[in-house]
Amino acid sequence: MNTASRPPSRKIRSLRPIAVGFGLFLLAVAIITGGAILPASGDNAPTASPTPTPSVTATPTPTPTPTSDTAPADGDGVTEASGDPAAPQSQPEYGVRALALLETLPIKGRAPMTGYSRDEFGQGWVDVDRNGCDTRNDMLNRDLTQIRYANSVPCKVSSGMLADPYTGTNIPFLRGQTTSIKVQIDHIVALADAWQKGAQQLSFDQRVAFANDPLNLQSTDGPTNGQKGAGDAATWLPPNTSYRCTYVARQISVKATYRLWVTQAEHDAMARILSNCPDAMAPTNQQSPAPAPVQETPPPPAPVQEPAPAPAPVQEPAPAPAPAVYYANCSAVRAAGAAPIYAGQPGYGSHLDRDGDGVACE
């Protein structure tokens, strides 16, 4: 049979409409691209001039800032506190033992963390005493020695040496993006702990005062502060055991001043620490009361003797008063083993107590 004269098969005839449709599609693409059909890729592909389209700039979605108990290490500016930050009541009376003050604190369970954020205590370090320095630099000025400043104003600390009471070590401080964090300012009563034990009932200004109160602040080693987190006395104490009495006594004074409570476990831990130092005083900025004036009783009149009065008794010279204790600086206090010194104790002087809280050379 002659296959050349055989009609096209039914399969080939069914493919013709598809071929025609594909050809029309290529023609449409050529018209749209200006007459050239471009290959998908390749270095030798002809370049067509694309039709310009208006650019649209998308508005970026702001990234939420995470909250933390740790305020920024060093800021470039000083923000003056708004309002009138102040504690709800005065610090404890002078001469109160920490153990006795502990027994006045209410014992309750923890409140929920609902609504807590670092901003509830103000945004970072502010200038609450309006002296031109933020609280962090105030604390560095109080706690460091060998201080150098970043400018001519004695405020922004650029370097110094910290005798860290939490670790019992000396830590050099150098202001910088990666070095400032090595020395941090600890909230002795942590903000999150306070929130769960009464701070929710404080006003915003009172919480700002709490977060910036020198009684509640201590310069310390950064990693050690990170280990503490928001722990209370039941879960964390300074590694330096010789400072634990002072540390717990300060926590008690802070909680009394800001009307905060303690949990049963926290109370028991505090009492256990203070049992080793039952005479430890509650730190305070209150001054000792002035002594009452001594009423001198006039001596009885000398008896009249006849014919001549008896000679007056010989008065022995009064002994010379003991020399007053004086320390030129906190280094001398520490060398004498007398740190810290509270107001009213021998050797205390305002030149040793920079923040005027009644506790010098802490």
Buried (B, 14 or more C-beta within 10 A) or exposed (E): EEEEEEEEEEEEEEEEEEEEEEEEEEEEEEEEBEEEEBEEEEEEEEEEEEEEEEEEEEEEEEEEEEEEBBBBBBBEEBEEBEEEBBBBEEBBEBBBBBBBBBEEBEEBEEBEEEEBBBEBBBEBBBBBBEEEBBBBBBBBBBBBEEBEBBEEEEBBBBBBBBBBBBBEEEBEBBBEEEBBBBBBBBBBBBBBBBBBBBBBEBEBBBBBBBBBBBBBBBBBBBEBBEEBEBBBBBEBBBBBEEBBBBBBBBBBBBBBBBBBBBBEEBBBBBBEBBEEBEEBBBBBBBEBEEEEEEEEEEEEEEEEEEEEEEEEEEEEEEEEEEEEBEBEEBEBBBEEEBBBBBBEEEBBBEEBBBBEBBBBBB
